[in-house]
Amino acid sequence: MKIQSSTLVLSTAAGLLALGGSAEPIGRRIGSKRKLPLVQNRPYVDSILIKDLLGCAQDLEDIAYASPRRNRVHGTEGHQGTVDYIAETLEALGDYYNVTRQPFTTEATIGSETSLFVDGEELAAGSFSFGNNGTWTDIPLVNVANLGCDAEDHPSTLAGNVALIARGTCTFVQKIRLAGEKGAVAAIIYNNAEVGVATGTLSGVNDLIPVGGITRADGLRLAEQIRAGETLTSTGEFWQYVANVTSYNVIASSKRGDPDNVLFLGAHSDSVEAGPGINDNGSGTCGLLTVARELAKWRTNNQVRFAWWTAEEEGLLGSDYYVTTSSDAELDRVRLYLNFDMIASPNYVLGIYDGDGSSFNLSGPAGSAEAERLFEEWYKSEGLPFVGSEFNGRSDYGPFLERGVPSGGLDTGADGIKTEAEVALFGGTAGIFHDPNYHTARDNVTNLSLTAFQITGRGIAHAVATYGRSWEGFPLRNVTSLTRRLSPNKLNYGSSQSKSRHAKKTY
């Protein structure tokens, strides 16, 4: 994959809010009964304005902060308010979309408490969703070698002690499972960048040892003291409240356009417990909502479907539920699924999912490479740089890949470490996360990149304008359920490949 270069100006949400005040509320324009014009790329793309994107983001923050928990965790008041906001915005557009709320019940981490002392010093500590409850008093810390991804990294001296493990490479589950197999009573994971305490998700209820997270600085300091021969004793208390909750996917399908050739776009609507989740993933939520609202001024030749997934932060559960409960015939009608998760990261890159495998050697079903090429060519036409994002199923496109649906999308980075090469392309700071506020209370409106937000929002609109008009040049899919009822020009013959999926943000 080629990387283009350009110079971008990094704007801040705080500055725009100070200059412009409140953005126009989203979703107040009612669809017209007149015949709409066929969608045109440039006017449609240019209609995606930062004031609307940011206005939506501010609304989501207000919804979170008005709830007792000040977040938008699925199944809570904050997420229900988000679902209502999305659905009501779409319904206010008149008869353009069929809007449904798909209920989904699963476990969720509703609340947590953490406490950690080492040799009497209290350390800042974070929790991991679905981490098990546990307390211990005056138990020694033991270093785990390397990144704790292999059994030999975990020494036999872990038995009856607490494992100290560096974050990186493999999943949190793998690290603490291996530590538990060596007899550790708990695990502490320290971060791999200077971005606060380590946090994440274990992607579901489990029987693993309790786990907490600390900062990189604290972890490196403790690890060095242990290597120097010091005995460090720890006292910890990690508590979570996990409950069965019901929340909703919101699905909106255009009433017009060919329903056998669907462009499907998705973003998750929930946050983690730590805060309002305005980049992760209020940005993707608002990108789709703004694009969907503006599309209601146009007609398309192909059906366009939008989805706002619940329970992504618990392990892609909402999107997986939709896909597993959809028939082969329903999914055969989807020509392409596009995903948008974290599109306004403050230390951003302009990432394109690597559908052809040229950057990370993980390719998708036939059509995924073409989706990547569409975004590459658009960024080139706008004079913008871009990089590949690993196509590893870490967000809500994962379940679609498993069913052989061509997929793609855009992101601006999460907990990856920004490189000097990326700084040369996009500016920002090397050696820290693309989003230093990732999974913290600081993930709010004031910490968005408005530059990245508008660029990616307009990239979404470009994809809708392109495939909403025509699938010309897009490969045919290998389907069987449609062959008996559709003419050959509506069939998508071609190879498909299912990819292994890893729950998002578990590393």
HUNORHU-V388179 format. One record per residue. N is the residue number from 1. PHI is phi as a letter, one per 30 degrees, with the letter a starting at -180 (* if undefined). D_LAST is the distance of its C-alpha to the last C-alpha in whole Angstrom. Layout:
[[N & PHI & D_LAST] [N & PHI & D_LAST]]
This chain:
[[1 & * & 25] [2 & d & 27] [3 & c & 26] [4 & c & 29] [5 & b & 30] [6 & a & 31] [7 & c & 31] [8 & c & 30] [9 & c & 31] [10 & d & 28] [11 & c & 30] [12 & b & 29] [13 & d & 29] [14 & e & 31] [15 & d & 33] [16 & d & 34] [17 & d & 34] [18 & d & 37] [19 & d & 39] [20 & c & 39] [21 & i & 38] [22 & d & 37] [23 & d & 36] [24 & d & 38] [25 & e & 37] [26 & d & 35] [27 & i & 37] [28 & c & 41] [29 & c & 42] [30 & c & 44] [31 & e & 44] [32 & c & 47] [33 & d & 50] [34 & d & 51] [35 & d & 50] [36 & d & 47] [37 & d & 46] [38 & d & 44] [39 & e & 41] [40 & c & 41] [41 & e & 38] [42 & d & 39] [43 & d & 41] [44 & d & 38] [45 & e & 35] [46 & d & 37] [47 & d & 37] [48 & d & 34] [49 & c & 34] [50 & d & 32] [51 & d & 34] [52 & d & 33] [53 & d & 30] [54 & d & 30] [55 & d & 32] [56 & d & 30] [57 & d & 27] [58 & d & 29] [59 & d & 30] [60 & d & 27] [61 & d & 26] [62 & d & 30] [63 & d & 29] [64 & d & 26] [65 & d & 28] [66 & d & 31] [67 & c & 29] [68 & e & 29] [69 & c & 25] [70 & h & 25] [71 & b & 22] [72 & b & 22] [73 & d & 20] [74 & e & 21] [75 & i & 24] [76 & c & 25] [77 & e & 28] [78 & d & 26] [79 & d & 25] [80 & d & 28] [81 & d & 30] [82 & d & 27] [83 & e & 28] [84 & d & 32] [85 & d & 32] [86 & d & 30] [87 & d & 33] [88 & d & 36] [89 & d & 35] [90 & d & 35] [91 & d & 38] [92 & d & 40] [93 & d & 40] [94 & i & 43] [95 & c & 43] [96 & d & 41] [97 & c & 38] [98 & d & 37] [99 & c & 35] [100 & b & 33] [101 & c & 31] [102 & c & 29] [103 & d & 29] [104 & b & 26] [105 & c & 25] [106 & a & 22] [107 & d & 21] [108 & b & 19] [109 & d & 18] [110 & d & 21] [111 & a & 21] [112 & a & 20] [113 & b & 21] [114 & b & 20] [115 & a & 22] [116 & b & 21] [117 & b & 24] [118 & b & 24] [119 & h & 28] [120 & i & 29] [121 & c & 27] [122 & d & 25] [123 & c & 22] [124 & d & 20] [125 & b & 17] [126 & b & 15] [127 & c & 14] [128 & c & 11] [129 & e & 13] [130 & i & 14] [131 & d & 14] [132 & d & 18] [133 & d & 20] [134 & a & 22] [135 & b & 24] [136 & a & 25] [137 & b & 28] [138 & h & 28] [139 & c & 26] [140 & d & 25] [141 & d & 22] [142 & b & 21] [143 & d & 19] [144 & c & 16] [145 & d & 17] [146 & h & 15] [147 & c & 11] [148 & i & 12] [149 & c & 11] [150 & b & 14] [151 & e & 17] [152 & d & 19] [153 & d & 17] [154 & c & 18] [155 & d & 21] [156 & d & 24] [157 & d & 25] [158 & d & 22] [159 & e & 24] [160 & i & 25] [161 & c & 23] [162 & c & 20] [163 & d & 17] [164 & c & 15] [165 & b & 12] [166 & d & 10] [167 & d & 7] [168 & k & 6] [169 & i & 6] [170 & c & 6] [171 & d & 4] [172 & e & 6] [173 & e & 9] [174 & d & 9] [175 & d & 10] [176 & d & 12] [177 & d & 14] [178 & d & 15] [179 & d & 16] [180 & d & 18] [181 & d & 19] [182 & d & 21] [183 & j & 22] [184 & d & 20] [185 & c & 21] [186 & a & 18] [187 & b & 15] [188 & b & 14] [189 & c & 11] [190 & c & 12] [191 & d & 10] [192 & c & 10] [193 & a & 13] [194 & d & 16] [195 & b & 15] [196 & j & 15] [197 & d & 14] [198 & d & 10] [199 & b & 9] [200 & l & 8] [201 & b & 9] [202 & c & 9] [203 & i & 11] [204 & l & 15] [205 & e & 17] [206 & a & 17] [207 & c & 19] [208 & d & 16] [209 & d & 17] [210 & e & 16] [211 & b & 14] [212 & b & 14] [213 & b & 12] [214 & b & 14] [215 & d & 15] [216 & d & 15] [217 & d & 18] [218 & d & 19] [219 & d & 16] [220 & d & 18] [221 & d & 21] [222 & d & 21] [223 & d & 20] [224 & d & 23] [225 & d & 25] [226 & d & 24] [227 & d & 25] [228 & d & 28] [229 & j & 29] [230 & d & 29] [231 & c & 28] [232 & c & 26] [233 & c & 26] [234 & b & 24] [235 & b & 25] [236 & b & 22] [237 & b & 22] [238 & b & 20] [239 & b & 21] [240 & b & 20] [241 & c & 22] [242 & c & 21] [243 & b & 24] [244 & d & 25] [245 & b & 25] [246 & c & 27] [247 & b & 26] [248 & b & 27] [249 & d & 26] [250 & c & 28] [251 & c & 30] [252 & b & 32] [253 & c & 34] [254 & d & 37] [255 & d & 40] [256 & c & 42] [257 & j & 41] [258 & d & 40] [259 & d & 38] [260 & c & 38] [261 & b & 36] [262 & c & 33] [263 & c & 31] [264 & c & 28] [265 & b & 26] [266 & b & 23] [267 & a & 21] [268 & d & 19] [269 & c & 21] [270 & c & 19] [271 & c & 17] [272 & d & 15] [273 & d & 18] [274 & d & 17] [275 & a & 20] [276 & d & 21] [277 & i & 19] [278 & d & 21] [279 & d & 19] [280 & c & 16] [281 & b & 18] [282 & e & 22] [283 & d & 22] [284 & d & 21] [285 & e & 23] [286 & d & 26] [287 & e & 26] [288 & d & 27] [289 & d & 29] [290 & d & 31] [291 & d & 31] [292 & d & 33] [293 & d & 35] [294 & d & 37] [295 & d & 37] [296 & d & 39] [297 & c & 42] [298 & b & 42] [299 & c & 42] [300 & b & 40] [301 & d & 41] [302 & c & 38] [303 & d & 36] [304 & c & 33] [305 & b & 31] [306 & c & 28] [307 & b & 26] [308 & c & 24] [309 & d & 21] [310 & c & 21] [311 & h & 18] [312 & d & 15] [313 & d & 13] [314 & c & 14] [315 & k & 12] [316 & i & 15] [317 & d & 18] [318 & d & 20] [319 & d & 20] [320 & d & 20] [321 & d & 23] [322 & d & 25] [323 & d & 24] [324 & d & 25] [325 & c & 28] [326 & c & 30] [327 & d & 32] [328 & e & 32] [329 & d & 35] [330 & d & 33] [331 & d & 30] [332 & d & 33] [333 & d & 34] [334 & d & 31] [335 & d & 31] [336 & a & 28] [337 & c & 25] [338 & b & 23] [339 & b & 20] [340 & b & 20] [341 & b & 17] [342 & i & 17] [343 & c & 20] [344 & b & 21] [345 & d & 18] [346 & d & 21] [347 & c & 19] [348 & d & 19] [349 & b & 20] [350 & c & 21] [351 & c & 19] [352 & b & 20] [353 & e & 19] [354 & d & 20] [355 & d & 22] [356 & c & 24] [357 & i & 21] [358 & d & 23] [359 & c & 20] [360 & b & 17] [361 & i & 20] [362 & b & 18] [363 & c & 21] [364 & c & 22] [365 & e & 25] [366 & e & 28] [367 & j & 28] [368 & d & 25] [369 & d & 26] [370 & d & 29] [371 & d & 27] [372 & d & 25] [373 & d & 28] [374 & e & 30] [375 & d & 27] [376 & e & 28] [377 & d & 31] [378 & d & 31] [379 & d & 29] [380 & d & 32] [381 & d & 35] [382 & c & 34] [383 & i & 33] [384 & c & 30] [385 & d & 27] [386 & a & 24] [387 & b & 21] [388 & d & 19] [389 & c & 16] [390 & d & 14] [391 & c & 15] [392 & c & 13] [393 & i & 13] [394 & d & 10] [395 & b & 13] [396 & d & 16] [397 & d & 18] [398 & e & 16] [399 & d & 19] [400 & d & 22] [401 & e & 20] [402 & d & 21] [403 & c & 24] [404 & i & 25] [405 & d & 26] [406 & e & 25] [407 & b & 23] [408 & a & 22] [409 & l & 21] [410 & b & 20] [411 & a & 18] [412 & b & 18] [413 & j & 14] [414 & b & 11] [415 & c & 9] [416 & d & 10] [417 & d & 13] [418 & d & 16] [419 & c & 18] [420 & d & 22] [421 & d & 23] [422 & d & 21] [423 & d & 23] [424 & d & 26] [425 & d & 26] [426 & c & 25] [427 & i & 25] [428 & j & 23] [429 & b & 22] [430 & d & 20] [431 & i & 17] [432 & b & 16] [433 & d & 13] [434 & d & 15] [435 & b & 15] [436 & d & 16] [437 & c & 16] [438 & e & 13] [439 & h & 13] [440 & b & 16] [441 & d & 20] [442 & d & 20] [443 & d & 19] [444 & b & 23] [445 & d & 25] [446 & d & 26] [447 & c & 23] [448 & c & 23] [449 & d & 24] [450 & d & 27] [451 & e & 28] [452 & d & 24] [453 & d & 25] [454 & d & 29] [455 & e & 28] [456 & d & 25] [457 & e & 27] [458 & d & 30] [459 & d & 28] [460 & d & 28] [461 & d & 31] [462 & d & 32] [463 & d & 30] [464 & d & 32] [465 & d & 36] [466 & d & 35] [467 & d & 34] [468 & d & 36] [469 & d & 39] [470 & a & 39] [471 & c & 37] [472 & e & 39] [473 & i & 37] [474 & d & 34] [475 & d & 34] [476 & d & 35] [477 & c & 33] [478 & d & 34] [479 & b & 35] [480 & c & 37] [481 & d & 38] [482 & c & 39] [483 & d & 42] [484 & d & 45] [485 & b & 45] [486 & c & 44] [487 & d & 46] [488 & e & 44] [489 & d & 44] [490 & c & 41] [491 & c & 39] [492 & c & 36] [493 & d & 36] [494 & l & 34] [495 & d & 31] [496 & b & 28] [497 & b & 25] [498 & c & 22] [499 & c & 18] [500 & d & 16] [501 & c & 13] [502 & c & 10] [503 & e & 9] [504 & d & 8] [505 & h & 6] [506 & c & 4] [507 & c & 0]]
